[in-house]
Amino acid sequence: MQDKQPVIGRFAPSPTGPLHFGSLYTALASFLEARSQQGLWLLRIDDLDTLRNIKGSAGSILTTLDLFGLHWDGSVVYQSLQQAVYDEMLDRMQACQMTYRCACSRKMLTSAVYPGYCKNQSIPLNAPHALRVKTDRRVINFHDELQGRMTHHLSEQHGDFILKRKDQIIAYQFAVVIDDDRQQVNQVVRGFDLLDSTPKQIYLQQLLGLAIPRYMHVPIIIDQHGYKLSKQTRATAVGLATPEAIIFELLTLLKQQPPLELQHAPVPELLDWAVLHWNPDALRNGQRIIRLAL
């Protein structure tokens, strides 16, 4: 009888600024899901979009996670150092006619569903172009650990999507699939706002014969106006002065009901309690959680 494969989770922030409250909330959920199963928790820096990266942000993120007791396993992986891996896989996909060049500009596209303008065109290799994957009419079905059964008609809802942008930057949808496979990630915990990306990633996993992880999309944190806490909405960096108070608040927002006697406990004690009592079912079917104390 073979031993059960160990759980391998991950957190993959973008270095576009210091870690904010919403990102730390997701990191904590991912950490607890992995650690509660005696699993590994990996850290990957999603720094492919060089135009959005801010110098020093990656180091700041590492420092913040360490301060809050979210210690990762192994070495940090930087996507920007994996370019040769992505290019090799794209070359293999092109050789198998899974992709095609696309010269369309955003102005040409009036719908979120790509209509396939360039699918049967011969775009010169030296012309500015993106690379799109050919989708088919298969239905993508998957079970999300919190959101339940999902059904997605990829070709109808998205069309052929981009794997490599016109500016030569590898697209998120493609990079994350390759990275998760290389790191043997079998459990992905992330925000509900990324649920729509999952069918695209599962399609690529099916196309390339890769293992499909378990997915869990936790509710996102919003402010009193209904906006997600993000860098785009100018969410401020998470405060570093009182990490124990913030961990306690995060556990409360994750609906873990930490006991009041732990309200001023040190971070390691809080995390030990949280790992032992982790109950993701408390978040089932949730999409958004309001944080009023901003």
C-alpha positions as CSV (number, residue, x, y, z in Angstrom):
1,M,0.0,0.0,0.0
2,Q,1.5,3.3,-1.0
3,D,1.7,6.2,1.4
4,K,-0.8,9.0,0.8
5,Q,0.8,11.9,-1.2
6,P,1.6,14.8,1.2
7,V,-0.4,18.0,0.8
8,I,1.5,20.8,-0.9
9,G,0.0,24.2,-0.9
10,R,1.4,27.6,-1.9
11,F,1.0,31.3,-1.7
12,A,2.0,33.3,-4.8
13,P,1.8,37.1,-4.3
14,S,2.9,39.7,-6.9
15,P,5.6,42.2,-5.9
16,T,3.6,45.2,-6.9
17,G,3.7,46.8,-3.4
18,P,3.8,45.8,0.3
19,L,1.5,43.0,1.5
20,H,-1.9,44.4,2.3
21,F,-4.6,43.0,4.7
22,G,-6.6,41.2,2.0
23,S,-3.5,39.3,0.7
24,L,-2.4,38.4,4.3
25,Y,-5.9,37.0,4.9
26,T,-5.6,34.7,1.8
27,A,-2.1,33.7,2.8
28,L,-3.3,32.8,6.3
29,A,-6.1,30.6,4.9
30,S,-3.7,28.9,2.5
31,F,-1.2,28.3,5.3
32,L,-3.8,26.9,7.7
33,E,-5.3,24.6,5.1
34,A,-1.8,23.1,4.4
35,R,-0.5,23.0,8.0
36,S,-3.7,21.5,9.3
37,Q,-3.0,18.4,7.1
38,Q,0.7,18.3,8.1
39,G,1.4,19.6,4.6
40,L,4.1,21.8,3.0
41,W,3.4,25.4,2.3
42,L,5.5,27.0,-0.5
43,L,6.1,30.6,-1.5
44,R,6.3,31.8,-5.1
45,I,6.8,35.4,-6.2
46,D,4.7,36.1,-9.2
47,D,7.0,38.7,-10.7
48,L,6.5,38.1,-14.5
49,D,4.7,41.4,-15.1
50,T,7.8,43.5,-14.9
51,L,5.9,46.7,-15.7
52,R,3.9,46.4,-12.5
53,N,6.7,45.2,-10.2
54,I,7.9,47.7,-7.5
55,K,11.5,47.5,-6.4
56,G,11.9,46.1,-2.9
57,S,8.3,44.7,-2.7
58,A,9.4,41.0,-2.8
59,G,11.7,41.5,0.2
60,S,9.0,43.4,2.0
61,I,6.5,40.6,1.4
62,L,8.9,38.0,2.8
63,T,9.6,40.1,5.8
64,T,5.9,40.6,6.5
65,L,5.1,36.9,6.2
66,D,8.0,36.0,8.5
67,L,6.8,38.6,11.1
68,F,3.3,37.1,11.1
69,G,4.6,33.6,11.6
70,L,3.7,32.3,8.1
71,H,7.0,30.5,7.5
72,W,7.3,28.7,4.2
73,D,9.0,25.5,3.3
74,G,12.0,25.3,1.0
75,S,13.4,28.1,-1.1
76,V,11.3,31.0,-2.6
77,V,10.6,30.5,-6.3
78,Y,10.7,33.6,-8.5
79,Q,8.7,33.2,-11.7
80,S,11.0,35.7,-13.5
81,L,13.8,33.1,-13.3
82,Q,11.6,30.4,-15.0
83,Q,11.4,32.0,-18.4
84,A,13.3,29.2,-20.2
85,V,10.8,26.7,-18.8
86,Y,7.8,28.6,-20.1
87,D,9.4,29.1,-23.5
88,E,10.2,25.4,-23.8
89,M,6.6,24.4,-23.1
90,L,5.2,27.0,-25.5
91,D,7.6,25.7,-28.2
92,R,6.2,22.2,-27.6
93,M,2.6,23.4,-27.8
94,Q,3.3,25.3,-31.0
95,A,4.9,22.1,-32.5
96,C,1.7,20.3,-31.6
97,Q,-0.5,23.0,-33.1
98,M,-2.1,23.8,-29.8
99,T,-1.5,27.6,-30.2
100,Y,-1.5,30.3,-32.8
101,R,-0.2,33.8,-33.2
102,C,-2.6,36.7,-32.7
103,A,-2.0,40.3,-33.8
104,C,-5.3,41.7,-32.5
105,S,-5.2,44.9,-30.4
106,R,-7.5,45.5,-27.5
107,K,-9.4,48.2,-29.6
108,M,-10.3,45.5,-32.1
109,L,-12.0,43.3,-29.4
110,T,-15.5,44.4,-28.3
111,S,-16.3,41.3,-26.2
112,A,-14.6,39.4,-23.4
113,V,-15.0,36.3,-25.6
114,Y,-12.3,36.2,-28.2
115,P,-14.0,35.6,-31.6
116,G,-11.0,33.8,-33.2
117,Y,-10.0,36.5,-35.8
118,C,-6.5,35.2,-36.1
119,K,-7.1,31.5,-35.7
120,N,-6.8,30.8,-39.5
121,Q,-4.5,33.7,-40.3
122,S,-0.7,33.5,-41.1
123,I,0.8,36.1,-38.8
124,P,4.5,36.6,-39.6
125,L,6.9,35.5,-36.8
126,N,8.5,39.0,-36.8
127,A,5.2,40.9,-36.5
128,P,4.1,41.9,-33.0
129,H,1.8,39.1,-31.8
130,A,0.5,37.3,-28.8
131,L,0.1,33.5,-28.5
132,R,-3.3,32.1,-27.9
133,V,-4.3,28.6,-27.0
134,K,-6.9,26.8,-29.1
135,T,-9.9,25.9,-27.0
136,D,-12.6,23.4,-27.9
137,R,-16.2,22.8,-27.0
138,R,-15.5,20.6,-24.0
139,V,-17.2,21.4,-20.7
140,I,-14.9,22.0,-17.7
141,N,-16.4,20.6,-14.5
142,F,-14.7,20.8,-11.2
143,H,-15.5,20.8,-7.5
144,D,-14.4,23.7,-5.4
145,E,-13.9,22.9,-1.8
146,L,-16.0,25.9,-0.7
147,Q,-18.0,27.0,-3.7
148,G,-19.2,23.6,-4.7
149,R,-19.7,22.2,-8.2
150,M,-18.7,24.4,-11.1
151,T,-19.5,24.0,-14.8
152,H,-17.8,26.1,-17.4
153,H,-18.1,26.3,-21.2
154,L,-14.7,27.7,-22.0
155,S,-15.0,28.3,-25.7
156,E,-18.3,30.1,-25.3
157,Q,-17.4,32.1,-22.2
158,H,-13.8,33.0,-23.0
159,G,-12.8,31.7,-26.4
160,D,-9.1,31.2,-27.2
161,F,-7.2,32.9,-24.4
162,I,-3.7,34.3,-24.3
163,L,-0.6,32.4,-23.1
164,K,2.0,34.9,-24.0
165,R,1.2,38.6,-24.4
166,K,2.2,40.8,-27.3
167,D,4.9,42.4,-25.0
168,Q,6.4,38.9,-24.6
169,I,5.3,38.6,-21.0
170,I,4.0,35.1,-20.1
171,A,0.4,35.3,-19.1
172,Y,-0.7,34.4,-15.6
173,Q,-3.0,31.6,-16.7
174,F,-0.1,29.7,-18.3
175,A,2.7,30.4,-15.8
176,V,0.6,29.3,-12.8
177,V,-0.2,26.0,-14.4
178,I,3.4,25.2,-15.2
179,D,4.7,26.4,-11.9
180,D,2.2,24.4,-9.8
181,D,3.1,21.3,-11.8
182,R,6.8,21.8,-11.3
183,Q,6.4,22.3,-7.6
184,Q,3.9,19.4,-7.3
185,V,1.3,21.7,-5.8
186,N,-1.8,19.7,-5.2
187,Q,-3.9,22.2,-3.2
188,V,-4.6,25.7,-4.3
189,V,-6.2,28.1,-1.8
190,R,-6.9,31.6,-3.1
191,G,-9.5,34.4,-3.3
192,F,-12.9,34.0,-4.8
193,D,-12.0,36.7,-7.4
194,L,-9.8,34.1,-9.1
195,L,-12.5,31.5,-9.4
196,D,-13.1,32.5,-13.0
197,S,-9.5,31.7,-13.8
198,T,-9.7,28.1,-12.7
199,P,-11.5,26.6,-15.7
200,K,-8.8,28.1,-18.0
201,Q,-6.1,26.5,-15.8
202,I,-7.9,23.2,-15.7
203,Y,-8.2,23.2,-19.5
204,L,-4.4,23.7,-19.8
205,Q,-3.8,20.9,-17.3
206,Q,-6.0,18.6,-19.3
207,L,-4.4,19.7,-22.6
208,L,-0.9,19.1,-21.3
209,G,-1.6,16.0,-19.3
210,L,-0.8,17.6,-15.9
211,A,-2.2,16.7,-12.5
212,I,-5.2,18.9,-11.4
213,P,-4.9,20.3,-7.8
214,R,-7.7,20.6,-5.4
215,Y,-9.1,24.2,-5.5
216,M,-10.5,26.2,-2.6
217,H,-11.6,29.8,-3.3
218,V,-12.1,31.7,0.0
219,P,-14.3,34.8,0.2
220,I,-12.5,38.1,-0.5
221,I,-12.3,41.0,1.9
222,I,-14.2,44.1,0.9
223,D,-14.5,47.5,2.5
224,Q,-17.8,49.2,3.6
225,H,-18.3,50.5,0.1
226,G,-18.1,47.0,-1.4
227,Y,-14.7,47.4,-2.9
228,K,-12.2,44.5,-2.7
229,L,-9.1,45.3,-0.7
230,S,-6.4,45.4,-3.3
231,K,-3.5,47.6,-4.6
232,Q,-5.8,48.8,-7.3
233,T,-8.2,50.2,-4.7
234,R,-5.2,51.7,-2.8
235,A,-5.4,49.2,0.1
236,T,-2.7,50.2,2.6
237,A,0.1,48.0,3.7
238,V,-0.7,45.7,6.6
239,G,0.5,47.2,9.9
240,L,3.5,45.6,11.4
241,A,3.3,47.0,15.0
242,T,0.8,44.5,16.4
243,P,0.9,41.3,14.5
244,E,-1.0,39.3,17.2
245,A,-4.0,41.7,16.9
246,I,-4.1,41.4,13.2
247,I,-3.8,37.6,13.2
248,F,-6.7,37.5,15.7
249,E,-8.8,39.7,13.5
250,L,-7.9,37.6,10.4
251,L,-9.0,34.5,12.2
252,T,-12.3,36.2,13.1
253,L,-12.9,37.2,9.5
254,L,-12.1,33.6,8.5
255,K,-15.0,32.7,10.8
256,Q,-12.8,30.5,13.0
257,Q,-14.1,32.0,16.3
258,P,-10.9,32.3,18.2
259,P,-11.5,32.5,22.0
260,L,-11.3,35.9,23.6
261,E,-8.6,34.7,26.0
262,L,-6.3,34.5,23.0
263,Q,-6.9,38.1,21.9
264,H,-3.5,39.2,23.2
265,A,-1.7,35.9,22.8
266,P,1.6,35.9,20.9
267,V,1.5,35.0,17.2
268,P,2.9,31.4,17.5
269,E,0.3,30.5,20.1
270,L,-2.5,32.0,17.9
271,L,-1.3,30.0,14.9
272,D,-0.9,26.8,16.9
273,W,-4.6,27.2,18.0
274,A,-5.7,28.0,14.4
275,V,-3.9,25.0,12.8
276,L,-5.5,22.7,15.4
277,H,-9.0,24.1,15.0
278,W,-9.0,25.1,11.3
279,N,-12.5,24.7,10.0
280,P,-12.8,25.9,6.4
281,D,-16.4,24.8,6.2
282,A,-17.3,28.0,8.1
283,L,-16.6,29.8,4.9
284,R,-18.6,27.5,2.6
285,N,-20.5,29.3,-0.2
286,G,-19.2,32.7,0.9
287,Q,-18.0,35.2,-1.7
288,R,-17.3,38.4,0.2
289,I,-16.6,39.4,3.8
290,I,-16.8,43.1,4.9
291,R,-14.0,44.5,7.0
292,L,-15.3,47.6,8.8
293,A,-12.3,48.4,10.9
294,L,-10.3,50.2,8.2
